[in-house]
Structures are given as structure tokens and as C-alpha cells.
């Protein structure tokens, strides 16, 4: 259980169409984070973005094949997140991965 104090925010930048085999990379990462017992994960869908290849990921009206940018945010203690990133080495399609020190003020609902 994560307690108030210093923690780390891990961000994984990818896109909606990123796959590992026939599975969505986003879904796979979040499921693996849960199985690893990490404190929390949130997936944020972007409106517009580009990465290393400078390919623009954007919503196009009347298009059925939008491939929007996605950011997966995970919060936990640094050793747990670094170990988790090590498990992602075999996954293709992941873009940028960053770490940021954060202060946890509250974790969970009051009284839980």
C-alpha cells in the first residue's frame, strides 16, 4: 500500500493502435501493472500529438481509423516502477518512458 510521502510517476507515451502480438499494448501494460501490485494506473487519451518519427496522431472527422496518442500513468515507489519497466523490454511499440518524482498527499478513499 502506498502511503503519503515521496513516490514516482511513470509515464508511458504510445498510441491507440500499438499492439503486442494481437493484444492492445495499453491494455496489456495496465493489466501487467495490476498483476505486479503497483499502486495505480490511469490511461489518458490525447487529442493531438507526435513522437520520434514526427507522424502526427490526430482525430480526423469522418475517419474510422483514428490513432490517437495515449499516455499511461503509473504511480508507486521508484524500485517497483523500475522493475516494472524492465519487464516491458520485450514489448514493441512503446514510445517515450519518463520518471518524475511526486509527492503523494493521499492514497485511496478516506477510511479505506
C-alpha positions, 0 to 999 in steps of 0.5 A: 500500500502506498502511503503519503510521502515521496513516490514516482510517476511513470509515464508511458507515451504510445498510441491507440493502435500499438499492439503486442502480438494481437493484444492492445499494448495499453491494455496489456501494460495496465493489466501487467501493472495490476498483476505486479501490485503497483499502486495505480494506473490511469490511461489518458487519451490525447487529442493531438500529438507526435513522437520520434518519427514526427507522424502526427496522431490526430482525430480526423472527422469522418475517419474510422481509423483514428490513432490517437496518442495515449499516455499511461500513468503509473504511480508507486515507489521508484524500485517497483516502477523500475522493475516494472519497466524492465519487464516491458523490454520485450514489448514493441511499440512503446514510445517515450518512458519518463520518471518524475518524482511526486509527492503523494498527499493521499492514497485511496478513499478516506477510511479505506 
